[in-house]
Amino acid sequence: MLKKLSIVLSVLLLICCNNNKELVEQMEKISSVPLKVSYTEMLRVTDSTMTSVPDRKYPYTMVVYMDSVSCSRCIMNSLRYWNDLFYLEKEGRVYFSFILSADHGNKDEIIESYKASGLEHEVYVDTSGVFRRQNPQITDNRLLHDLLINKNDSVVLIGDPTKNNKLNEMFFSIIKK
């Protein structure tokens, strides 16, 4: 019930902001199947004092996926806005999973951009494209690359809560339960 309510609210929020039938269909497609994240098939990179273990059993995981198009320095610099939410990870409420795609041989450039971004969290660099292969429901639409999943890997919220007040309220409402 909570999953359907969260998805409905996400859809309604995006419809209000952007009356786009295709966007709604994409969101429904993304939330229709569990999300798969194979950390062991990705390169773990850290440049922070914070260490996290992705196999710890958190009730939620916030997956922030950046494809090779999104991994420009400007967009990477926006990752630092997530720093204010990392206390939630320390409290054991949500794990933050940053997945950066490097499937076009730009691994070193992406790692350097990450190190310059100000993000105080580890990231996973996907050099083989495993995340997209395992999750064909993920579209190219950057607005739909931030996914809150529950412990069953079901998508319960789509969107970036650091950039939208309504999504932020929904994010906190979900993880407090």
Stockholm file with secondary structure:
# STOCKHOLM 1.0

chainA/1-177         MLKKLSIVLSVLLLICCNNNKELVEQMEKISSVPLKVSYTEMLRVTDSTMTSVPDRKYPYTMVVYMDSVSCSRCIMNSLRYWNDLFYLEKEGRVYFSFILSADHGNKDEIIESYKASGLEHEVYVDTSGVFRRQNPQITDNRLLHDLLINKNDSVVLIGDPTKNNKLNEMFFSIIKK
#=GR chainA/1-177 SS CHHHHHHHHHHHHHHHHCCCHHHHHHHHHHTTSCCCCCGGGSEEECCSSCCCCTTSCCSEEEEEEECTTTCSHHHHHGGGGGGGGTHHHHTTSEEEEEEEECTTSCHHHHHHHHHHHTCCSCEEEESSCHHHHHCTTCCSCGGGCEEEEETTCCEEEESCTTTCHHHHHHHHHHHTC
#=GC SS_cons         CHHHHHHHHHHHHHHHHCCCHHHHHHHHHHTTSCCCCCGGGSEEECCSSCCCCTTSCCSEEEEEEECTTTCSHHHHHGGGGGGGGTHHHHTTSEEEEEEEECTTSCHHHHHHHHHHHTCCSCEEEESSCHHHHHCTTCCSCGGGCEEEEETTCCEEEESCTTTCHHHHHHHHHHHTC
//
